[in-house]
Amino acid sequence: MAQPVLIINGHDYAPLVETLEISRNDLDAEGSGRDVQTGLMHRTRIASKMKVGVKLLRLQQTQMQQLAADISGTFYNVTIVDPATGQQTTINCYTSEIPFGAQRYNRETRTPYYDGVAFSMIER
């Protein structure tokens, strides 16, 4: 299995990836849907957009701050491997919810860290 690619705003998060789930969401035109008489589906696809679900391993405070800055903009660039082509692709995304995971404290190093950071990135 190939190592995941996850570059957000030029920062490489691939070594921190626990899971990376990529899906395609279709946007249909108004009027798409099932014929109520025959049950036949009619659809006009306007566009297909990617959704990338990310779950990260433990993040140190500086990593969390960088990630928060990278995904807090209205839109940002993300590079992943497109499952349909096997090629790297860069898409412009947004994130509407940023769960920072559980903040924990390492008593030995006296530093905070974050567990369970997971979020979705939706193509613009």
Summary of the structure (lengths in Angstrom):
residues: 124
radius of gyration: 18.3
end to end distance: 28.5
largest distance: 68.6
contacts: 305
relative contact order: 0.23
helix: 11%
strand: 51%
